[in-house]
Amino acid sequence: MQKQPLVLVVDDDALMRELYGEALGEDFSLEFAVDGSEALTRLRQGQRPDAVLMDVAMPGLDGYETCRCLHQECIDPPPVIFVSSNDRLEDRMRGYDAGGNDYLCKPVEAQELVAKIRRQIQADAAQRALHAEREEAVMAVLSGADLAGELGVVLDFQRGLNACSNSEALCRLLFEALARYGFEGCVRIYSRSASLDRSSGGVCTSLEHSILDALVAQREGPRIRPFQSNTSFNFGTVVLFVRTLNMQRDTQMAPEESQRQGRAIDNIALLMEAAVSRLQAIEGENALQDLGNSRRLMSIATQALNDVAQRNEHMAEQVRQAFESLLSELDMSFLHLGLTSSQEDSVAELVKSHGAHVQTVLEQGRATEQVLRRVIEDLKVGS
């Protein structure tokens, strides 16, 4: 039997712990901690749950501080899902800054809670599988940054843009540049077909999605703005949120670090402008490709219509000749059939009537051809 994932529930309310047990007991193996201190003690003893369900409002260490300590002390911290009665953006930002992966508001439906926990466990497993490879890549680009310098990051980014043919490649290049500056974050890129959300770790967490939604909604104001101890860059089609990049630096920060972060903001702004330009170029290239495909389709349709017209002309000529031959043969047959003149005339008129009907049907086919030809011509003019 497959072992159930382990979830550590941290809540000071005994009734809530009991409700969580009833809601989650069938799907997960549960451990309980009555406060943040007990949760950290369990983790210090080497226990790593697959996920942590963390109440925000607790005596002593609240959920935010507990999560922050967890990330400071654990090399491989488990995903943390905050549960709170507050749904303000400021509260969600505190959860994000503390290192949380999702943020749920009470009351929470049992099915939604189970689905959210499973999603975070799956995302954490995938991210851990890629962790070693990503760390190696980050170290490589950091070493390159020491040699090339901060301006070299911008130049390398601009050179790399030529190889970007879609939004996914643009995201990867942007996060590589951020890593060389020592930062990480999340980004949303809008293209003609859809929007794409990505983070430095790969797929965005639910909390990162909600933060990007909030940034997109803020259409008014400067493109670059502080977000508590972070910085957001909203360039319309590209929206970037950089963690721990502080625009509002105080006197307690070392001068060298303050200057480094100031330069980083300027350099990342250059990266964003270059990314937006490349995205426009990609969209233009895709539009030209679509136009080329449309023109090829119209050329094929025109050729097919010409072929149909030729076959219809040939068919009409064959039908005309067939009826003329039929009338000629009837005239020869009348000599041997012994029909009266009125009967001969009736038979001849009947054949001519059917011939005229067939010719009318063929003419209707030619009219349809002309309509289709006009449609194709209009499409050519519109393209």
C-alpha positions in Angstrom: 0.0 0.0 0.0 1.4 3.4 -1.0 2.4 5.6 1.9 0.2 8.7 2.4 1.9 12.1 2.2 2.7 13.6 5.6 1.1 17.0 6.5 2.1 19.0 9.5 -0.9 21.1 10.8 0.1 24.1 12.9 -2.8 25.7 14.8 -3.3 26.7 18.4 -7.1 26.1 18.3 -8.0 22.6 19.4 -11.3 22.7 17.6 -9.6 23.6 14.3 -7.1 20.8 14.7 -10.0 18.4 15.2 -11.8 19.8 12.0 -8.6 19.4 10.0 -8.3 15.8 11.2 -11.7 15.0 9.9 -11.2 16.9 6.6 -7.8 15.6 5.8 -7.4 12.3 7.6 -8.5 10.1 4.7 -6.1 11.6 2.3 -3.0 12.4 4.3 -1.0 11.2 7.3 -1.3 14.1 9.8 1.0 15.5 12.5 -0.2 18.4 14.8 1.7 21.3 16.4 0.0 23.7 18.8 2.2 26.7 17.9 5.1 27.8 15.8 7.7 26.8 18.4 6.6 23.2 18.5 6.5 23.1 14.7 10.1 24.3 14.5 11.2 21.8 17.2 9.8 19.0 15.1 11.6 20.2 12.0 14.9 20.6 13.9 14.6 17.0 14.9 14.9 16.0 11.3 11.2 15.6 10.5 10.3 16.9 7.0 6.6 16.8 6.2 5.5 16.9 2.6 3.5 20.1 3.3 2.8 22.4 6.3 -0.7 23.8 6.9 0.0 27.0 8.9 -2.4 29.2 10.8 -1.4 32.8 10.7 -2.7 34.2 14.0 -1.0 32.3 16.8 0.4 33.4 20.2 4.1 33.7 20.4 5.5 33.0 16.9 2.8 33.8 14.4 2.5 31.9 11.1 4.6 34.4 9.1 7.5 34.4 11.6 7.4 30.6 11.9 7.6 30.2 8.1 10.4 32.7 8.0 12.4 30.7 10.6 11.6 27.5 8.8 13.2 28.8 5.6 16.2 30.1 7.5 16.9 26.8 9.3 15.9 24.2 6.7 18.0 23.6 3.7 15.1 22.0 1.9 11.9 23.5 3.5 8.5 21.9 2.7 5.8 24.0 1.0 3.8 26.1 3.4 0.1 26.9 3.0 -1.2 29.8 5.1 -4.7 29.8 6.5 -6.1 33.1 7.7 -9.3 35.1 8.2 -7.7 38.1 6.4 -7.8 38.4 2.6 -6.1 41.7 2.1 -3.3 42.0 -0.5 -0.9 43.2 2.3 -1.5 40.0 4.2 -0.9 37.9 1.1 2.3 39.8 0.5 3.5 39.1 4.1 2.9 35.4 3.4 4.8 35.6 0.1 7.7 37.5 1.8 7.8 34.9 4.5 8.3 32.1 1.9 4.7 30.8 1.7 3.5 28.8 -1.3 -0.3 29.4 -1.0 -2.7 31.5 1.1 -6.2 30.4 1.9 -9.0 32.3 3.7 -11.3 30.8 6.3 -13.7 29.1 6.0 -12.1 26.6 3.6 -14.0 23.8 1.9 -12.6 20.4 2.6 -12.3 19.4 -1.1 -10.6 22.7 -2.0 -8.1 22.2 0.9 -7.3 18.6 -0.1 -6.8 19.8 -3.7 -4.6 22.7 -2.7 -2.4 20.5 -0.5 -2.0 17.8 -3.2 -1.1 20.5 -5.8 1.6 22.0 -3.6 3.1 18.5 -2.8 3.2 17.7 -6.5 4.8 21.0 -7.4 7.3 20.7 -4.5 8.3 17.2 -5.7 8.8 18.4 -9.3 10.9 21.4 -8.1 13.1 19.3 -5.8 13.8 17.0 -8.8 15.0 19.9 -10.7 16.8 21.6 -7.8 20.3 20.2 -8.3 20.3 21.0 -12.0 19.0 24.5 -11.4 21.6 25.2 -8.7 24.4 24.1 -11.0 23.1 26.4 -13.7 22.8 29.3 -11.3 26.3 28.8 -10.0 27.6 28.8 -13.6 25.9 32.1 -14.5 27.0 33.7 -11.3 30.6 32.8 -12.1 30.1 34.3 -15.5 28.7 37.5 -14.0 31.8 38.0 -11.9 33.8 38.1 -15.2 31.4 40.0 -17.4 30.2 42.5 -14.8 26.7 43.9 -14.4 26.6 45.6 -17.8 27.7 42.3 -19.4 24.5 40.7 -18.1 22.5 43.2 -20.1 24.6 42.7 -23.2 24.4 39.0 -23.0 20.7 39.2 -22.5 20.3 41.3 -25.6 22.4 38.9 -27.6 20.4 36.0 -26.3 17.1 37.6 -27.4 17.8 36.8 -31.0 17.4 33.1 -30.2 14.1 33.5 -28.4 11.2 32.5 -30.6 8.5 32.3 -28.0 7.4 33.5 -24.5 8.8 30.4 -22.8 12.3 31.0 -24.1 12.0 34.7 -23.1 11.1 33.7 -19.5 14.1 31.4 -19.3 16.5 34.1 -20.5 15.1 36.7 -18.2 15.5 34.5 -15.1 19.0 33.6 -16.1 19.8 37.3 -16.2 18.1 37.8 -12.8 20.1 35.0 -11.3 23.3 36.6 -12.4 22.3 39.7 -10.4 21.5 37.4 -7.5 17.7 37.8 -7.6 14.7 35.7 -8.3 11.0 36.3 -8.8 8.0 35.7 -11.1 6.9 37.1 -14.5 3.8 37.2 -16.6 4.1 37.6 -20.4 1.2 38.4 -22.7 1.1 37.2 -26.3 -1.5 37.2 -28.9 -2.8 33.8 -28.0 -2.5 33.7 -24.2 -0.6 34.8 -21.1 2.3 32.8 -19.5 3.2 32.9 -15.8 6.6 31.6 -14.7 8.8 31.9 -11.7 12.5 31.4 -11.0 11.7 27.9 -9.8 9.6 27.0 -12.8 5.8 26.9 -12.4 4.4 29.8 -10.3 2.9 29.0 -7.0 -0.7 30.0 -6.3 0.5 32.9 -4.2 2.7 34.1 -7.1 -0.2 33.9 -9.5 -2.3 36.1 -7.1 0.5 38.6 -6.8 0.9 38.9 -10.6 -2.9 39.4 -10.8 -2.7 42.3 -8.3 0.2 43.9 -10.3 -1.6 43.6 -13.6 -4.7 45.3 -12.0 -2.6 48.3 -11.0 -2.6 50.0 -14.4 -2.1 53.6 -13.1 1.1 54.9 -11.7 4.8 54.3 -12.5 6.0 51.2 -14.3 8.6 50.5 -11.6 7.3 50.6 -8.0 8.2 49.3 -4.6 6.2 46.4 -3.2 7.3 46.3 0.5 10.8 44.9 0.4 10.4 43.9 -3.3 10.1 45.7 -6.6 7.6 45.3 -9.5 8.2 46.1 -13.1 5.0 46.6 -15.2 5.8 47.1 -18.8 2.4 46.2 -20.2 3.0 43.0 -22.1 5.7 41.9 -19.6 5.1 42.1 -15.8 7.9 41.2 -13.5 8.0 40.8 -9.7 11.6 40.7 -8.2 11.9 39.3 -4.6 14.2 41.2 -2.1 15.0 44.0 -4.6 14.3 47.0 -2.4 13.6 50.4 -3.9 13.1 52.0 -0.5 16.6 51.4 1.0 17.2 52.8 4.5 20.4 54.0 6.1 20.9 50.6 7.9 21.7 49.0 4.6 25.4 48.9 3.7 26.3 51.6 1.1 27.8 49.0 -1.3 24.6 46.9 -1.1 22.4 49.9 -1.5 24.3 51.0 -4.6 24.2 47.4 -6.0 20.4 47.2 -5.6 20.0 50.7 -7.2 22.1 49.6 -10.2 20.1 46.3 -10.4 16.8 48.2 -10.7 18.2 50.3 -13.6 19.7 47.2 -15.3 16.5 45.1 -14.9 14.5 48.0 -16.4 16.8 47.7 -19.4 16.2 44.0 -19.6 12.4 44.6 -19.5 12.6 47.2 -22.3 14.6 44.7 -24.4 12.2 41.9 -23.6 9.2 43.9 -24.6 10.8 44.8 -27.9 11.7 41.2 -28.6 8.2 40.1 -27.7 6.8 42.6 -30.3 9.2 41.2 -32.9 8.1 37.6 -32.1 4.5 38.6 -32.4 5.3 40.3 -35.8 7.2 37.2 -37.0 4.3 35.0 -36.0 1.8 37.4 -37.8 3.9 37.2 -41.0 4.1 33.5 -40.8 0.3 33.3 -40.3 -0.1 35.7 -43.3 2.2 33.5 -45.4 0.2 30.4 -44.4 -3.1 32.2 -45.3 -1.7 33.2 -48.7 -0.6 29.7 -49.4 -4.0 28.4 -48.5 -5.6 31.0 -50.8 -3.3 30.0 -53.6 -4.3 26.4 -53.1 -8.0 27.3 -53.0 -7.6 29.4 -56.2 -5.9 26.5 -58.0 -8.6 24.1 -56.8 -11.4 26.4 -58.0 -9.7 26.8 -61.4 -9.6 23.0 -61.7 -13.2 22.7 -60.8 -14.1 25.4 -63.3 -12.2 23.5 -66.1 -13.9 20.2 -65.2 -17.3 21.9 -65.2 -16.7 23.5 -68.6 -15.6 20.1 -69.9 -18.7 18.4 -68.3 -21.0 21.1 -69.8 -19.6 20.5 -73.3 -19.9 16.7 -72.9 -23.6 17.1 -71.8 -24.4 19.4 -74.7 -22.8 17.0 -77.2 -24.6 14.1 -75.6 -28.0 15.7 -75.9 -27.3 16.8 -79.5 -26.3 13.2 -80.3 -29.5 11.9 -78.5 -31.7 14.2 -80.6 -30.0 13.2 -83.8 -30.4 9.5 -82.9 -34.1 10.2 -82.1 -34.7 11.7 -85.5 -33.2 8.6 -87.1 -35.2 6.3 -84.9 -38.5 8.1 -85.7 -38.4 6.6 -89.2 -38.7 3.1 -87.7 -40.9 3.6 -84.7 -44.0 4.5 -86.5 -44.9 7.5 -84.3 -47.2 10.2 -85.4 -45.8 13.7 -85.9 -47.3 14.9 -82.6 -45.7 12.0 -80.7 -42.4 12.7 -82.3 -42.6 16.3 -81.4 -43.5 15.4 -77.8 -40.6 13.1 -77.4 -38.2 15.7 -78.9 -39.6 18.4 -76.6 -39.2 16.2 -73.6 -35.5 15.5 -74.4 -34.9 19.2 -75.0 -36.6 20.1 -71.7 -34.3 17.8 -69.7 -31.3 19.1 -71.6 -32.2 22.6 -70.7 -32.7 21.6 -67.1 -29.2 20.0 -67.0 -27.7 23.1 -68.5 -29.5 25.3 -65.8 -27.9 23.1 -63.1 -24.5 23.5 -64.6 -25.0 27.3 -64.9 -25.8 27.4 -61.2 -22.5 25.6 -60.5 -20.7 28.3 -62.5 -22.5 31.0 -60.4 -21.2 29.3 -57.2 -17.7 29.3 -58.7 -17.9 33.0 -59.2 -19.1 33.6 -55.7 -16.2 31.6 -54.3 -13.8 33.4 -56.6 -15.0 36.8 -55.3 -14.5 35.6 -51.7 -10.9 34.6 -52.4 -10.2 37.9 -54.1 -11.6 39.8 -51.1 -9.4 37.8 -48.8 -6.4 38.6 -50.9 -7.2 42.3 -50.7 -7.7 42.1 -46.9 -4.4 40.4 -46.3 
